[in-house]
Each structure stands twice: as C-alpha cells, then as structure tokens.
Amino acid sequence: MTTKDDPALEAVRKVRRDISREHGNDPARLIHHYAELQARFKGRLIQGPESNDSTWEDTAQPAAEADHAPRGG
C-alpha cells in the first residue's frame, strides 16, 4: 500500500481540507485558527527537544485583523 492509498492519511487530508474550507481557504485565517488552538491547548502540546517553554511566543493576530491584513503579491 502506498501513502496515496492509506485510509488513515486520506482521513487526515479530508479533515485538513474541511478545516481550510471552514476558514474560507484563507491562509491568514487558517494560521490564526491553528495559533489559537496552540495557545488554547499549550499545556497539552508535546514540545520537541529543540524547544523550551520560554521560546514560545503568541504571534497570532486577532481574526478581524487577519481578515483585513494586506496581501503580498
């Protein structure tokens, strides 16, 4: 079985597509969503060996700002 045919990976991909669609397929809104989840569940996250608690910084913009952020391009 290849990763293309892996049902577990396809389920993860479907959820990721659904979450992206819920946020208008907007990368800024999606990043903000994940940053909010990271902050909300910070105590439950498992940190990698290269990080420590003092290096985490909340860089998420409020949703209203993220919706009106200038676009590069």
OpenMM code with the backbone's topology and positions (N, CA, C; nanometers):
from openmm import Vec3, app, unit

residues = "MET THR THR LYS ASP ASP PRO ALA LEU GLU ALA VAL ARG LYS VAL ARG ARG ASP ILE SER ARG GLU HIS GLY ASN ASP PRO ALA ARG LEU ILE HIS HIS TYR ALA GLU LEU GLN ALA ARG PHE LYS GLY ARG LEU ILE GLN GLY PRO GLU SER ASN ASP SER THR TRP GLU ASP THR ALA GLN PRO ALA ALA GLU ALA ASP HIS ALA PRO ARG GLY GLY".split()
positions = [
    Vec3(0.0848, -0.1184, 0.0000),
    Vec3(0.0000, 0.0000, 0.0000),
    Vec3(0.0890, 0.1242, 0.0000),
    Vec3(0.0580, 0.2183, -0.0869),
    Vec3(0.1317, 0.3444, -0.0910),
    Vec3(0.0638, 0.4456, -0.0002),
    Vec3(0.1333, 0.5552, 0.0267),
    Vec3(0.0724, 0.6586, 0.1113),
    Vec3(-0.0490, 0.7208, 0.0440),
    Vec3(-0.0532, 0.7161, -0.0896),
    Vec3(-0.1708, 0.7679, -0.1607),
    Vec3(-0.2954, 0.6881, -0.1265),
    Vec3(-0.2786, 0.5600, -0.1012),
    Vec3(-0.3915, 0.4705, -0.0751),
    Vec3(-0.4158, 0.4453, 0.0734),
    Vec3(-0.3442, 0.5140, 0.1590),
    Vec3(-0.3554, 0.4905, 0.3027),
    Vec3(-0.4831, 0.5571, 0.3562),
    Vec3(-0.5787, 0.4779, 0.4063),
    Vec3(-0.7052, 0.5348, 0.4546),
    Vec3(-0.6869, 0.6335, 0.5708),
    Vec3(-0.5911, 0.6073, 0.6577),
    Vec3(-0.5690, 0.6981, 0.7704),
    Vec3(-0.5190, 0.8337, 0.7211),
    Vec3(-0.4252, 0.8320, 0.6267),
    Vec3(-0.3763, 0.9585, 0.5716),
    Vec3(-0.4853, 1.0316, 0.4946),
    Vec3(-0.5665, 0.9594, 0.4228),
    Vec3(-0.6753, 1.0239, 0.3491),
    Vec3(-0.7747, 1.0874, 0.4452),
    Vec3(-0.8002, 1.0241, 0.5587),
    Vec3(-0.8900, 1.0819, 0.6590),
    Vec3(-0.8328, 1.2125, 0.7133),
    Vec3(-0.7017, 1.2144, 0.7400),
    Vec3(-0.6360, 1.3365, 0.7878),
    Vec3(-0.6449, 1.4457, 0.6820),
    Vec3(-0.6188, 1.4091, 0.5571),
    Vec3(-0.6262, 1.5070, 0.4480),
    Vec3(-0.7670, 1.5652, 0.4349),
    Vec3(-0.8686, 1.4798, 0.4498),
    Vec3(-1.0070, 1.5276, 0.4404),
    Vec3(-1.0372, 1.6285, 0.5503),
    Vec3(-0.9962, 1.5986, 0.6726),
    Vec3(-1.0199, 1.6906, 0.7840),
    Vec3(-0.9474, 1.8221, 0.7587),
    Vec3(-0.8239, 1.8152, 0.7100),
    Vec3(-0.7491, 1.9385, 0.6801),
    Vec3(-0.8195, 2.0211, 0.5729),
    Vec3(-0.8720, 1.9556, 0.4698),
    Vec3(-0.9473, 2.0280, 0.3656),
    Vec3(-1.0729, 2.0916, 0.4241),
    Vec3(-1.1435, 2.0182, 0.5106),
    Vec3(-1.2658, 2.0702, 0.5729),
    Vec3(-1.2349, 2.1928, 0.6593),
    Vec3(-1.1298, 2.1850, 0.7391),
    Vec3(-1.0914, 2.2981, 0.8245),
    Vec3(-1.0534, 2.4176, 0.7387),
    Vec3(-0.9785, 2.3949, 0.6336),
    Vec3(-0.9401, 2.5041, 0.5437),
    Vec3(-1.0647, 2.5683, 0.4819),
    Vec3(-1.1581, 2.4870, 0.4367),
    Vec3(-1.2816, 2.5387, 0.3770),
    Vec3(-1.3606, 2.6198, 0.4792),
    Vec3(-1.3658, 2.5737, 0.6048),
    Vec3(-1.4376, 2.6463, 0.7105),
    Vec3(-1.3792, 2.7852, 0.7329),
    Vec3(-1.2544, 2.8048, 0.6969),
    Vec3(-1.1879, 2.9339, 0.7149),
    Vec3(-1.1680, 3.0043, 0.5806),
    Vec3(-1.2544, 2.9723, 0.4869),
    Vec3(-1.2558, 3.0399, 0.3585),
    Vec3(-1.1337, 3.0137, 0.2728),
    Vec3(-1.0637, 2.9047, 0.2979),
    Vec3(-0.9401, 2.8725, 0.2247),
    Vec3(-0.8421, 2.9902, 0.2267),
    Vec3(-0.8482, 3.0673, 0.3346),
    Vec3(-0.7626, 3.1847, 0.3515),
    Vec3(-0.6448, 3.1478, 0.4418),
    Vec3(-0.5221, 3.1513, 0.3900),
    Vec3(-0.4070, 3.1110, 0.4714),
    Vec3(-0.3923, 3.1910, 0.6007),
    Vec3(-0.4190, 3.3205, 0.5980),
    Vec3(-0.4051, 3.4020, 0.7192),
    Vec3(-0.5056, 3.3581, 0.8258),
    Vec3(-0.6295, 3.3350, 0.7844),
    Vec3(-0.7314, 3.2895, 0.8800),
    Vec3(-0.6992, 3.1502, 0.9310),
    Vec3(-0.6461, 3.0648, 0.8456),
    Vec3(-0.6113, 2.9291, 0.8850),
    Vec3(-0.4962, 2.9293, 0.9862),
    Vec3(-0.3952, 3.0093, 0.9599),
    Vec3(-0.2824, 3.0202, 1.0539),
    Vec3(-0.3318, 3.0725, 1.1877),
    Vec3(-0.4184, 3.1731, 1.1833),
    Vec3(-0.4729, 3.2278, 1.3077),
    Vec3(-0.5493, 3.1193, 1.3845),
    Vec3(-0.6288, 3.0412, 1.3139),
    Vec3(-0.7045, 2.9317, 1.3772),
    Vec3(-0.6103, 2.8350, 1.4492),
    Vec3(-0.5052, 2.7928, 1.3792),
    Vec3(-0.4116, 2.6981, 1.4406),
    Vec3(-0.3325, 2.7622, 1.5548),
    Vec3(-0.2999, 2.8901, 1.5432),
    Vec3(-0.2298, 2.9592, 1.6530),
    Vec3(-0.3193, 2.9680, 1.7762),
    Vec3(-0.4488, 2.9932, 1.7550),
    Vec3(-0.5420, 2.9948, 1.8683),
    Vec3(-0.5509, 2.8577, 1.9347),
    Vec3(-0.5561, 2.7515, 1.8540),
    Vec3(-0.5592, 2.6167, 1.9109),
    Vec3(-0.4313, 2.5875, 1.9883),
    Vec3(-0.3181, 2.6306, 1.9333),
    Vec3(-0.1902, 2.6094, 2.0006),
    Vec3(-0.1895, 2.6795, 2.1364),
    Vec3(-0.2391, 2.8021, 2.1416),
    Vec3(-0.2438, 2.8752, 2.2679),
    Vec3(-0.3423, 2.8102, 2.3651),
    Vec3(-0.4575, 2.7699, 2.3132),
    Vec3(-0.5613, 2.7106, 2.3969),
    Vec3(-0.5160, 2.5792, 2.4604),
    Vec3(-0.4429, 2.4995, 2.3849),
    Vec3(-0.4021, 2.3680, 2.4332),
    Vec3(-0.2532, 2.3597, 2.4624),
    Vec3(-0.1921, 2.4728, 2.4908),
    Vec3(-0.0473, 2.4789, 2.5124),
    Vec3(0.0011, 2.3755, 2.6143),
    Vec3(-0.0708, 2.3586, 2.7216),
    Vec3(-0.0295, 2.2654, 2.8257),
    Vec3(-0.0345, 2.1196, 2.7829),
    Vec3(-0.1068, 2.0908, 2.6746),
    Vec3(-0.1203, 1.9534, 2.6279),
    Vec3(-0.0256, 1.9206, 2.5137),
    Vec3(0.0436, 2.0232, 2.4602),
    Vec3(0.1347, 2.0003, 2.3487),
    Vec3(0.2637, 1.9380, 2.3961),
    Vec3(0.3187, 1.8515, 2.3168),
    Vec3(0.4472, 1.7899, 2.3473),
    Vec3(0.5538, 1.8670, 2.2708),
    Vec3(0.6449, 1.9270, 2.3430),
    Vec3(0.7498, 2.0075, 2.2814),
    Vec3(0.8615, 1.9183, 2.2294),
    Vec3(0.9201, 1.9594, 2.1196),
    Vec3(1.0347, 1.8882, 2.0646),
    Vec3(1.1595, 1.9176, 2.1469),
    Vec3(1.2660, 1.8414, 2.1259),
    Vec3(1.3876, 1.8574, 2.2062),
    Vec3(1.4555, 1.9922, 2.1841),
    Vec3(1.4312, 2.0577, 2.0695),
    Vec3(1.4982, 2.1838, 2.0405),
    Vec3(1.4251, 2.3040, 2.1004),
    Vec3(1.3078, 2.2840, 2.1583),
    Vec3(1.2317, 2.3973, 2.2114),
    Vec3(1.2262, 2.3911, 2.3629),
    Vec3(1.1929, 2.5053, 2.4197),
    Vec3(1.1650, 2.5105, 2.5624),
    Vec3(1.0516, 2.6088, 2.5833),
    Vec3(0.9919, 2.6065, 2.6997),
    Vec3(0.8722, 2.6855, 2.7256),
    Vec3(0.8940, 2.8344, 2.7044),
    Vec3(1.0144, 2.8840, 2.7266),
    Vec3(1.0384, 3.0273, 2.7158),
    Vec3(1.0503, 3.0745, 2.5717),
    Vec3(1.0632, 2.9821, 2.4752),
    Vec3(1.0771, 3.0247, 2.3360),
    Vec3(0.9442, 3.0407, 2.2662),
    Vec3(0.8341, 2.9916, 2.3245),
    Vec3(0.7047, 3.0018, 2.2593),
    Vec3(0.6544, 3.1441, 2.2694),
    Vec3(0.6060, 3.1966, 2.1587),
    Vec3(0.5552, 3.3332, 2.1555),
    Vec3(0.4245, 3.3351, 2.0778),
    Vec3(0.3259, 3.4030, 2.1305),
    Vec3(0.1982, 3.4133, 2.0621),
    Vec3(0.2071, 3.5227, 1.9574),
    Vec3(0.2069, 3.4822, 1.8307),
    Vec3(0.2181, 3.5787, 1.7218),
    Vec3(0.0885, 3.5898, 1.6434),
    Vec3(-0.0184, 3.5302, 1.6941),
    Vec3(-0.1455, 3.5327, 1.6220),
    Vec3(-0.2064, 3.6719, 1.6273),
    Vec3(-0.2622, 3.7140, 1.5143),
    Vec3(-0.3364, 3.8388, 1.5085),
    Vec3(-0.4815, 3.8082, 1.5417),
    Vec3(-0.5527, 3.9051, 1.5982),
    Vec3(-0.6963, 3.8824, 1.6140),
    Vec3(-0.7595, 3.8555, 1.4780),
    Vec3(-0.8654, 3.7761, 1.4757),
    Vec3(-0.9276, 3.7351, 1.3493),
    Vec3(-0.9666, 3.8542, 1.2634),
    Vec3(-1.0203, 3.9608, 1.3240),
    Vec3(-1.0620, 4.0773, 1.2461),
    Vec3(-0.9432, 4.1397, 1.1730),
    Vec3(-0.8278, 4.1456, 1.2384),
    Vec3(-0.7081, 4.1996, 1.1734),
    Vec3(-0.6601, 4.1063, 1.0644),
    Vec3(-0.6621, 3.9762, 1.0905),
    Vec3(-0.6144, 3.8794, 0.9916),
    Vec3(-0.7011, 3.8845, 0.8659),
    Vec3(-0.8311, 3.9088, 0.8820),
    Vec3(-0.9206, 3.9155, 0.7677),
    Vec3(-0.8914, 4.0348, 0.6784),
    Vec3(-0.8321, 4.1392, 0.7360),
    Vec3(-0.8073, 4.2618, 0.6599),
    Vec3(-0.6596, 4.2901, 0.6417),
    Vec3(-0.5771, 4.1901, 0.6656),
    Vec3(-0.4327, 4.2085, 0.6502),
    Vec3(-0.3991, 4.2310, 0.5030),
    Vec3(-0.3020, 4.3190, 0.4755),
    Vec3(-0.2629, 4.3404, 0.3356),
    Vec3(-0.2074, 4.2124, 0.2760),
    Vec3(-0.2352, 4.1908, 0.1532),
    Vec3(-0.1878, 4.0722, 0.0816),
    Vec3(-0.0621, 4.1072, 0.0035),
    Vec3(0.0356, 4.0202, 0.0105),
    Vec3(0.1562, 4.0387, -0.0695),
    Vec3(0.1315, 3.9917, -0.2113),
    Vec3(0.2148, 4.0370, -0.3045),
    Vec3(0.1987, 3.9825, -0.4369),
    Vec3(0.2132, 4.0753, -0.5417),
] * unit.nanometer
topology = app.Topology()
chain = topology.addChain("A")
for resn in residues:
    res = topology.addResidue(resn, chain)
    for name in ("N", "CA", "C"):
        topology.addAtom(name, app.Element.getBySymbol(name[0]), res)
